[in-house]
Amino acid sequence: MVSREPMSEPSSKPLLKRLAKNMSWMFLSQIFVGLFGLASLIFTARAVGPAAVGILALVDAYIQVMDRLFRLEPWQATIKYGSEALIEEDQNRFRQLIKMSVVTDCLGGLLAGSVAIMLAPRLAPFIGLSEPEGASYVTLVALGLFLSLRPTGIGVLRIFDRFDVLAISDMVIAGLRFVGVIIAFLLDLGIWAFVALLLMHQILTGLVAFFLALAELKKRNLHRFLSQPLRRAFAHNPGYLRFLWNSNFNVILRQSTQRLDILVVGALLDVTSVGFYQVGKRIMANVVRIGGPVRQVLYPEMTRLWAVGDFGRFWRLVRLVSLSVCGVSILVSIPLALKMPELAVLLFGPEFRGAAPVMTILMYAAIVYLGGLVLNPALLSMGLDSALVRTTIVATVIFAASFLPLLYWMGIEGIALSHLLFNLVWTVGCIFAIRSYLARKHET
């Protein structure tokens, strides 16, 4: 990462001090976003019931799957190559990267939004959304995909250490959505109001971080990037497209397992089962939020450490974060597991008592995920993006092979168990990839 002065060398602040500052902002953001999100789900569940919660979950899952399948997010590539350009004080190369990132976002958003809308009439009934309302729900929310510029904003703000700006904006967006949910709940506006809130959230998420990043670029006199030639950007950043694809392909596989499952549940079971499964996944998501800020802050820092050859600090950082995150996640999860049935009724109402088992299994899956949280940024920083992709492919194949048998054997609890299996395989595979790389380096 770099300091807030234009084109300067990496900050002279001690590593742990910078990490603590950035993590504190990200933790604060994740806590507030998680609380707002959980509160929004609680009021939504009490306003419309399990079946409508399932419908909203299917709409959101459809949009997110289309977004991930047809749009590559450039923020990781922007951080990796942008950090190198800033260290070398190459302003033109940095501006070229920003233009490349914006073009990638725009083309991806156009493709994802168009495909989502065109396929909605055919796919909506297939995944359990009734006609004709289901396709209409999906089409409305898909409009937000055309304005998906958040990845560029994330990359720029994280490069320049502006985790505070990103954190505050995320909290404000989550708060606005919660206010909208409260209004819809009090006025009994029905499911269309909650669908409209999905669109509002999609648009704000896609644009706010981008405009904040533009302001940051202007402060540093780096905002005139649109006139930069794209062809030169590819020449100055060899391997950019490969890294862009590999870093995204890994995310596509992982997030597809986290979104497609909801669509399959809707297709094979019913929207009430989807509602139970959705509240379980939201509990898992809030446990995972403990580690989200760690990964987001670590990746730029680990990339810099590996780039300058500071391998000792790199591995000490990996060990410190792994042990810390594992300890915290276990402490948080144990009391929740013991009281999960009561918690489900307390939060969502007596209609959701049946969601307790799936909530518990998904929480254990989240713990395994947190245990290997540092492995993703470590592999990307080391240039082992291909190994990361191979590991994710293996885990995804095992997830897919176990999905339907576990679904028919155990119902929605079986799907939750397949997530636990995926995270176990992925974590072990990443550890094996790192150990194999180190063994080869030792031999040479």
Backbone torsions as a table, in degrees:
resi	resn	phi	psi	omega
1	MET	NA	164.0	-176.8
2	VAL	-124.5	164.2	-179.5
3	SER	-77.6	-179.8	-175.8
4	ARG	-87.6	3.7	173.6
5	GLU	-86.8	141.8	-175.8
6	PRO	-57.2	131.6	170.5
7	MET	51.7	33.9	-178.3
8	SER	-93.5	172.4	176.7
9	GLU	-69.8	165.3	177.1
10	PRO	-53.4	149.5	-175.7
11	SER	-54.9	143.7	178.8
12	SER	-84.4	-4.0	177.9
13	LYS	-60.9	145.7	175.9
14	PRO	-56.5	146.7	-176.7
15	LEU	-54.5	-51.8	-175.4
16	LEU	-65.0	-32.7	178.9
17	LYS	-67.1	-42.5	177.5
18	ARG	-64.4	-43.9	179.6
19	LEU	-61.7	-43.0	-179.1
20	ALA	-63.1	-42.0	179.3
21	LYS	-62.6	-49.5	-177.9
22	ASN	-68.0	-40.2	179.4
23	MET	-65.6	-35.3	-179.9
24	SER	-62.7	-40.8	177.2
25	TRP	-65.9	-43.3	-178.1
26	MET	-69.1	-39.0	176.5
27	PHE	-62.7	-44.3	178.5
28	LEU	-59.1	-44.3	179.0
29	SER	-62.3	-46.9	-177.8
30	GLN	-64.5	-37.2	178.3
31	ILE	-63.0	-49.0	-178.2
32	PHE	-69.2	-41.9	178.0
33	VAL	-63.1	-41.1	178.0
34	GLY	-63.8	-43.3	179.0
35	LEU	-65.8	-44.5	177.5
36	PHE	-62.5	-41.4	-179.8
37	GLY	-65.3	-43.4	178.8
38	LEU	-65.6	-42.4	178.2
39	ALA	-63.5	-39.2	177.6
40	SER	-62.9	-41.6	178.7
41	LEU	-65.2	-40.2	179.7
42	ILE	-60.6	-49.3	-178.8
43	PHE	-69.6	-33.9	176.0
44	THR	-63.9	-45.2	-179.7
45	ALA	-61.7	-42.2	-179.5
46	ARG	-73.2	-23.8	-179.5
47	ALA	-81.1	-38.8	-170.9
48	VAL	-122.1	-14.0	176.7
49	GLY	87.7	172.4	-174.8
50	PRO	-59.5	-42.5	-176.4
51	ALA	-63.1	-45.2	-179.8
52	ALA	-69.9	-34.4	173.4
53	VAL	-60.1	-39.6	176.4
54	GLY	-63.2	-40.8	178.3
55	ILE	-62.5	-46.6	178.9
56	LEU	-62.3	-38.0	178.1
57	ALA	-64.7	-39.8	178.7
58	LEU	-65.9	-41.6	178.1
59	VAL	-61.9	-48.3	-179.5
60	ASP	-63.2	-42.0	-179.8
61	ALA	-64.5	-42.0	178.3
62	TYR	-59.1	-46.9	-179.1
63	ILE	-63.5	-44.5	-177.3
64	GLN	-67.9	-37.1	177.5
65	VAL	-64.7	-45.5	178.0
66	MET	-61.7	-39.7	179.0
67	ASP	-62.2	-45.0	-177.2
68	ARG	-74.1	-33.9	-177.7
69	LEU	-74.7	-30.5	-170.9
70	PHE	-117.7	8.9	178.4
71	ARG	-139.4	128.0	176.4
72	LEU	-93.4	127.8	179.2
73	GLU	-88.6	122.5	-173.8
74	PRO	-91.0	6.1	-170.0
75	TRP	-65.4	-36.5	-179.8
76	GLN	-68.5	-41.3	176.8
77	ALA	-66.2	-37.0	178.3
78	THR	-63.4	-41.8	178.4
79	ILE	-65.1	-46.7	-176.4
80	LYS	-62.4	-54.2	-176.3
81	TYR	-80.4	-30.6	177.1
82	GLY	-67.0	-37.9	177.2
83	SER	-62.5	-40.3	178.3
84	GLU	-64.0	-42.6	-179.7
85	ALA	-64.1	-39.2	-179.9
86	LEU	-69.4	-40.2	177.4
87	ILE	-61.7	-37.6	178.8
88	GLU	-82.4	-1.9	-178.3
89	GLU	56.4	40.4	179.3
90	ASP	-101.3	91.2	-175.5
91	GLN	-65.0	-42.4	-178.3
92	ASN	-63.4	-42.2	178.4
93	ARG	-61.4	-40.6	-180.0
94	PHE	-64.9	-44.8	178.9
95	ARG	-62.0	-38.7	178.0
96	GLN	-61.7	-39.4	178.4
97	LEU	-64.4	-40.3	179.4
98	ILE	-64.7	-42.9	177.8
99	LYS	-62.1	-42.4	179.2
100	MET	-61.2	-38.1	179.4
101	SER	-66.5	-44.0	179.8
102	VAL	-63.9	-44.1	179.1
103	VAL	-62.0	-41.5	178.0
104	THR	-60.9	-43.8	178.5
105	ASP	-62.7	-46.0	-176.4
106	CYS	-65.5	-46.8	-179.9
107	LEU	-65.3	-40.5	179.0
108	GLY	-65.5	-41.8	178.3
109	GLY	-64.3	-40.2	178.0
110	LEU	-62.5	-44.7	-179.6
111	LEU	-66.6	-48.2	-177.2
112	ALA	-62.8	-44.8	-179.7
113	GLY	-64.5	-42.3	-179.3
114	SER	-64.5	-46.2	-179.3
115	VAL	-64.5	-42.1	-179.2
116	ALA	-60.1	-42.8	-178.9
117	ILE	-71.6	-41.8	-177.8
118	MET	-65.6	-35.8	-176.9
119	LEU	-87.6	-10.4	-174.9
120	ALA	-55.9	-47.6	-178.4
121	PRO	-60.6	-31.5	-178.7
122	ARG	-85.2	-40.2	-172.5
123	LEU	-86.9	-28.7	-176.9
124	ALA	-56.7	-49.3	178.0
125	PRO	-64.8	-32.4	-177.7
126	PHE	-65.1	-35.0	-177.8
127	ILE	-91.7	6.3	173.9
128	GLY	104.7	6.1	177.2
129	LEU	-91.0	124.3	-174.5
130	SER	-69.2	151.5	177.8
131	GLU	-89.0	151.5	-10.3
132	PRO	-89.2	-1.3	-174.0
133	GLU	-62.6	-37.4	-175.4
134	GLY	-57.6	-48.9	179.1
135	ALA	-64.2	-34.3	178.9
136	SER	-67.5	-41.5	176.0
137	TYR	-56.5	-50.0	-176.1
138	VAL	-63.6	-44.1	-178.0
139	THR	-61.6	-41.5	179.8
140	LEU	-61.7	-49.9	-176.7
141	VAL	-69.0	-31.0	-179.0
142	ALA	-64.4	-20.3	177.6
143	LEU	-59.1	-30.0	179.5
144	GLY	-67.1	-19.9	-179.8
145	LEU	-66.8	-25.1	-180.0
146	PHE	-70.8	-10.8	-177.3
147	LEU	-118.3	35.5	-175.5
148	SER	-92.0	85.0	178.0
149	LEU	-112.2	11.5	-177.8
150	ARG	-60.7	-40.5	-177.6
151	PRO	-56.4	-41.7	176.9
152	THR	-62.6	-43.3	178.1
153	GLY	-60.4	-43.1	178.8
154	ILE	-60.8	-47.5	-178.0
155	GLY	-59.1	-46.8	-178.4
156	VAL	-65.2	-48.1	-176.8
157	LEU	-64.5	-37.2	179.6
158	ARG	-74.1	-34.8	176.3
159	ILE	-59.2	-42.3	-176.2
160	PHE	-92.6	18.6	172.7
161	ASP	66.4	22.1	-178.5
162	ARG	-95.5	52.5	175.2
163	PHE	-65.3	-27.1	179.4
164	ASP	-65.9	-44.3	179.8
165	VAL	-62.6	-45.5	-179.8
166	LEU	-64.0	-40.9	-179.0
167	ALA	-64.8	-45.8	-179.3
168	ILE	-62.8	-42.7	-179.5
169	SER	-63.6	-40.3	178.7
170	ASP	-64.4	-39.4	178.5
171	MET	-65.3	-40.6	179.9
172	VAL	-64.4	-43.7	179.8
173	ILE	-62.1	-45.4	178.7
174	ALA	-62.6	-38.6	178.2
175	GLY	-65.4	-40.4	178.0
176	LEU	-63.8	-39.8	177.9
177	ARG	-64.2	-40.6	179.4
178	PHE	-62.9	-41.9	177.2
179	VAL	-59.9	-42.1	177.7
180	GLY	-62.3	-39.8	178.2
181	VAL	-63.9	-42.8	179.2
182	ILE	-60.9	-43.5	179.3
183	ILE	-62.5	-45.0	179.5
184	ALA	-63.6	-35.7	179.5
185	PHE	-68.5	-47.0	-176.6
186	LEU	-68.2	-36.2	-178.0
187	LEU	-91.2	-0.7	178.9
188	ASP	52.3	55.2	-173.1
189	LEU	-81.3	-13.7	176.9
190	GLY	88.5	-179.0	-170.0
191	ILE	-67.9	-30.6	-179.3
192	TRP	-61.5	-33.8	177.9
193	ALA	-64.0	-39.1	-179.7
194	PHE	-72.7	-31.3	173.5
195	VAL	-65.8	-42.5	177.9
196	ALA	-62.2	-34.9	177.1
197	LEU	-66.8	-33.6	173.8
198	LEU	-60.4	-42.9	178.0
199	LEU	-64.4	-45.2	179.1
200	MET	-57.6	-45.1	-179.9
201	HIS	-64.2	-39.6	179.3
202	GLN	-61.6	-44.1	-178.1
203	ILE	-68.5	-48.0	-179.4
204	LEU	-62.1	-42.8	178.9
205	THR	-62.2	-37.5	-177.3
206	GLY	-73.9	-25.2	-171.0
207	LEU	-112.0	-34.9	-170.9
208	VAL	-61.4	-50.1	-178.8
209	ALA	-61.5	-35.5	-179.6
210	PHE	-64.7	-46.1	-179.2
211	PHE	-68.9	-32.5	174.1
212	LEU	-65.9	-36.9	177.3
213	ALA	-66.9	-39.2	176.8
214	LEU	-59.9	-40.6	178.0
215	ALA	-63.4	-39.4	179.0
216	GLU	-66.5	-40.2	177.6
217	LEU	-64.6	-38.2	180.0
218	LYS	-65.6	-38.1	177.6
219	LYS	-59.4	-30.4	-176.0
220	ARG	-102.4	9.3	179.7
221	ASN	59.4	39.3	179.4
222	LEU	-120.1	15.7	-171.5
223	HIS	-86.1	-11.8	-179.0
224	ARG	-89.2	73.3	-175.8
225	PHE	-107.6	-15.5	-174.7
226	LEU	-67.2	-24.9	-179.4
227	SER	-83.2	-5.3	-178.1
228	GLN	-72.1	139.8	179.7
229	PRO	-76.7	129.9	-179.6
230	LEU	-67.5	-35.3	-178.4
231	ARG	-59.8	-40.0	179.0
232	ARG	-68.0	-32.5	178.6
233	ALA	-62.1	-42.4	178.1
234	PHE	-65.5	-38.0	-179.6
235	ALA	-67.5	-36.1	-177.5
236	HIS	-82.8	-10.2	-177.7
237	ASN	-131.2	68.1	-179.4
238	PRO	-61.5	137.2	-179.0
239	GLY	89.4	-0.6	-177.0
240	TYR	-61.1	-48.8	-177.0
241	LEU	-64.8	-39.3	177.7
242	ARG	-62.8	-45.2	179.8
243	PHE	-65.5	-40.7	178.5
244	LEU	-59.1	-45.5	-178.8
245	TRP	-67.9	-48.1	-175.7
246	ASN	-65.2	-42.7	-179.6
247	SER	-65.5	-33.3	179.0
248	ASN	-81.8	-36.0	-178.9
249	PHE	-61.4	-38.5	176.2
250	ASN	-60.9	-44.5	-179.7
251	VAL	-68.4	-38.9	179.1
252	ILE	-58.6	-46.6	-179.2
253	LEU	-64.4	-46.6	-177.8
254	ARG	-65.4	-46.8	-176.5
255	GLN	-74.4	-25.2	175.2
256	SER	-63.5	-38.6	177.3
257	THR	-66.5	-25.6	-177.9
258	GLN	-89.3	-12.1	-178.8
259	ARG	-116.2	-41.5	-178.7
260	LEU	-62.8	-29.6	-179.4
261	ASP	-59.9	-38.9	178.6
262	ILE	-63.2	-41.3	179.6
263	LEU	-65.6	-37.9	178.9
264	VAL	-67.4	-40.6	176.9
265	VAL	-60.1	-42.4	178.3
266	GLY	-63.7	-36.3	-178.8
267	ALA	-74.1	-35.9	-172.9
268	LEU	-99.4	-26.9	-178.2
269	LEU	-112.8	-120.6	-178.9
270	ASP	-148.5	169.0	-174.7
271	VAL	-68.8	-26.0	175.8
272	THR	-66.3	-41.7	175.3
273	SER	-61.8	-38.9	176.2
274	VAL	-61.4	-39.9	178.3
275	GLY	-61.6	-44.4	176.1
276	PHE	-60.7	-45.8	-178.0
277	TYR	-64.5	-36.9	-179.4
278	GLN	-64.1	-44.6	-179.7
279	VAL	-66.1	-33.5	175.6
280	GLY	-64.2	-42.2	179.7
281	LYS	-67.7	-32.7	178.2
282	ARG	-69.5	-34.4	173.9
283	ILE	-63.0	-44.8	177.7
284	MET	-59.9	-42.5	-179.1
285	ALA	-61.4	-36.8	180.0
286	ASN	-72.5	-30.2	172.9
287	VAL	-68.6	-43.1	-179.6
288	VAL	-63.4	-27.2	179.8
289	ARG	-59.1	-23.3	177.1
290	ILE	-57.2	-39.2	-175.9
291	GLY	-95.5	-13.2	-178.0
292	GLY	-55.1	-49.7	178.8
293	PRO	-61.1	-33.3	-179.8
294	VAL	-62.0	-49.4	-179.0
295	ARG	-63.3	-42.6	-176.1
296	GLN	-66.7	-36.5	179.2
297	VAL	-78.6	-35.6	-175.3
298	LEU	-68.2	-39.1	-170.9
299	TYR	-58.0	-50.8	177.4
300	PRO	-60.7	-38.9	-178.1
301	GLU	-68.6	-43.2	-179.9
302	MET	-67.4	-36.0	176.1
303	THR	-60.9	-42.6	179.5
304	ARG	-66.4	-44.3	-179.8
305	LEU	-61.0	-43.4	-179.5
306	TRP	-69.1	-36.4	-178.6
307	ALA	-64.9	-34.6	-179.5
308	VAL	-92.5	1.8	176.3
309	GLY	78.2	21.5	179.0
310	ASP	-88.1	69.9	-171.6
311	PHE	-71.0	-31.3	179.3
312	GLY	-61.1	-49.5	178.8
313	ARG	-66.9	-33.1	178.8
314	PHE	-58.7	-50.8	-176.7
315	TRP	-73.6	-32.3	174.6
316	ARG	-63.4	-38.5	178.4
317	LEU	-64.7	-41.9	178.5
318	VAL	-59.4	-47.7	-178.1
319	ARG	-66.0	-43.7	-178.4
320	LEU	-61.0	-47.2	-177.3
321	VAL	-67.7	-42.0	-178.8
322	SER	-59.2	-48.5	-178.4
323	LEU	-66.5	-40.6	-177.8
324	SER	-66.1	-46.6	-177.7
325	VAL	-66.0	-41.0	178.4
326	CYS	-59.9	-45.1	-178.6
327	GLY	-62.7	-46.4	-178.6
328	VAL	-64.8	-43.2	-177.4
329	SER	-65.1	-37.5	178.7
330	ILE	-67.0	-42.6	179.5
331	LEU	-61.6	-37.4	-179.2
332	VAL	-73.4	-36.9	-170.4
333	SER	-78.2	-32.9	-173.6
334	ILE	-60.1	-52.7	179.4
335	PRO	-64.2	-31.5	178.1
336	LEU	-66.1	-41.7	-178.5
337	ALA	-63.1	-37.4	-177.3
338	LEU	-68.9	-26.1	-175.5
339	LYS	-118.3	24.6	-173.4
340	MET	-63.2	-43.8	178.8
341	PRO	-60.1	-45.7	178.6
342	GLU	-63.7	-36.9	179.9
343	LEU	-65.4	-40.4	179.6
344	ALA	-61.9	-44.3	-179.9
345	VAL	-68.0	-42.6	-178.5
346	LEU	-61.3	-43.8	-174.6
347	LEU	-79.9	-48.3	-168.3
348	PHE	-109.0	-11.9	-179.7
349	GLY	107.7	163.1	-176.4
350	PRO	-61.4	-23.9	178.7
351	GLU	-64.5	-17.8	-174.6
352	PHE	-103.8	12.8	178.4
353	ARG	-59.3	-34.7	-179.2
354	GLY	-66.0	-9.8	179.8
355	ALA	-84.3	-9.5	-173.4
356	ALA	-59.3	-46.6	-179.0
357	PRO	-60.2	-44.6	-179.4
358	VAL	-67.5	-33.4	176.4
359	MET	-61.9	-40.8	-178.6
360	THR	-67.5	-46.5	-179.0
361	ILE	-62.9	-42.8	-179.8
362	LEU	-66.5	-29.3	176.3
363	MET	-67.3	-40.5	175.6
364	TYR	-63.3	-38.2	176.0
365	ALA	-61.1	-37.4	178.9
366	ALA	-65.6	-36.5	179.7
367	ILE	-63.4	-43.5	178.0
368	VAL	-62.4	-41.3	178.1
369	TYR	-59.9	-44.7	-179.5
370	LEU	-64.3	-33.5	178.9
371	GLY	-61.1	-31.2	179.0
372	GLY	-106.1	21.5	-173.5
373	LEU	-58.3	-40.2	-174.1
374	VAL	-76.6	-12.1	-174.2
375	LEU	-69.4	-36.9	179.5
376	ASN	-61.8	-56.2	178.2
377	PRO	-63.9	-29.9	178.3
378	ALA	-64.1	-48.3	-179.4
379	LEU	-64.2	-41.7	178.8
380	LEU	-65.5	-40.7	179.6
381	SER	-64.7	-33.7	-179.4
382	MET	-80.6	-3.1	-177.2
383	GLY	79.3	16.7	-178.6
384	LEU	-98.0	40.5	-179.3
385	ASP	-64.0	-32.3	177.7
386	SER	-65.8	-40.4	177.4
387	ALA	-64.8	-37.0	177.8
388	LEU	-63.2	-41.5	178.7
389	VAL	-64.3	-45.2	-179.6
390	ARG	-60.7	-42.4	179.6
391	THR	-62.8	-43.0	-179.5
392	THR	-67.6	-35.0	176.9
393	ILE	-62.2	-46.3	179.9
394	VAL	-60.6	-46.4	-179.9
395	ALA	-63.0	-38.1	179.8
396	THR	-67.6	-40.3	178.3
397	VAL	-61.5	-44.0	178.7
398	ILE	-65.3	-40.2	176.4
399	PHE	-59.3	-47.7	-178.0
400	ALA	-65.2	-39.0	-178.8
401	ALA	-67.6	-31.4	-177.6
402	SER	-91.0	-14.4	-170.0
403	PHE	-60.9	-59.9	-175.9
404	LEU	-67.2	-43.5	176.5
405	PRO	-57.6	-43.5	179.4
406	LEU	-68.9	-34.3	177.4
407	LEU	-62.3	-47.9	-178.9
408	TYR	-71.0	-28.8	-178.4
409	TRP	-78.9	-43.7	-170.7
410	MET	-122.2	-3.7	-176.9
411	GLY	76.2	-145.9	-177.5
412	ILE	-65.6	-25.2	175.5
413	GLU	-64.4	-33.5	177.5
414	GLY	-65.7	-37.6	176.8
415	ILE	-64.5	-40.7	176.8
416	ALA	-61.1	-39.6	179.2
417	LEU	-65.1	-33.9	177.7
418	SER	-65.9	-31.3	174.2
419	HIS	-65.7	-41.6	177.2
420	LEU	-60.7	-42.5	178.9
421	LEU	-64.0	-42.7	178.4
422	PHE	-58.2	-48.1	-177.5
423	ASN	-65.5	-36.5	176.9
424	LEU	-63.7	-48.4	-178.9
425	VAL	-63.6	-42.5	-178.0
426	TRP	-64.7	-44.0	-179.0
427	THR	-63.3	-47.3	179.1
428	VAL	-63.0	-40.4	180.0
429	GLY	-63.9	-40.7	178.4
430	CYS	-65.5	-41.5	177.4
431	ILE	-61.2	-43.3	178.9
432	PHE	-62.4	-40.4	179.7
433	ALA	-63.2	-41.5	179.3
434	ILE	-67.5	-44.1	179.8
435	ARG	-64.0	-37.7	178.3
436	SER	-65.7	-40.6	178.4
437	TYR	-63.6	-45.2	-179.6
438	LEU	-65.6	-35.9	178.2
439	ALA	-64.9	-40.7	178.2
440	ARG	-66.1	-40.5	178.5
441	LYS	-64.3	-37.8	-179.7
442	HIS	-66.3	-37.0	-179.7
443	GLU	-67.7	-31.8	-179.0
444	THR	-88.0	NA	NA
